Amino acid sequence: MKPPGPLQVGTEVKPLRTRPASRLPVAPPRVWSDTWPRGLGGARGGSGGGGVVSPPRQPPGRPGMSSGAALRLRTLRRHLGCPEGRGMEPGSSPLTTHVLDTASGLPAEGLCLRLSRLEDHGQQWTELRKSYTDPDGRCPGLLLPGQMKAGTYKLAFDTEGYWQKRGQESFYPYVEVVFTITNETHKLHVPLLLSPWSYTTYRGS
């Protein structure tokens, strides 16, 4: 095939024919929520496929957890959330306690307790304070700053009276937790997990 020769003067140049571009439908842009994976949940904003995708409403806590279970979980986390190894803060009680009713998963409010210290060379208990737990299951101000000294202490909890107020039979009429303090400059936390048939205690800070 021979290449085309040079154009001659006066030659008519015909314009090239082009096919018209096909018009394709353009879908509206989708806006996705920043807090929910794409493709989950229902879309808002009409039936045209656009809109903001939002997650289903859940109660506070873990997904699928009821509000009552979420409350009990937050209470337990707060009960166990005392970090260890801290020194005493100015003006705070050097000795604290926190009682949790594990049967209901809520703080044990109105539980009578007594704090005593062993005196007279280990022969006699001297009562230092009698108090009741507050709505959070705590008893602030058990000891004043500077009042705690090295020695053997006892926290006595009237568990029978607590369960009787709630019309509940119990196995332990009282719980006594005896512990030794060796460093009076550190804050000491003595929690109690309580049910009608069992109890658990441990050293916090």
Buried (B, 14 or more C-beta within 10 A) or exposed (E): EEEEEEEEEEEEEEEEEEEEEEEEEEEEEEEBBEEBEEEEBEBEEEEEEBBBBBEEEEBEBEEEBEEEBBBBBBBBEBBEEBEEEEEBEEEEBBBBBBBBBBBEBBBBBEBBBBBBBBEEEEEEBEEBBEBEBEEBBBBEEBBEEEBBEEEBBBBBBBBBBBBEEEEEEBEBEBBEBEEEBEEBEBBBBBBBBBBBEEBEBEEBE
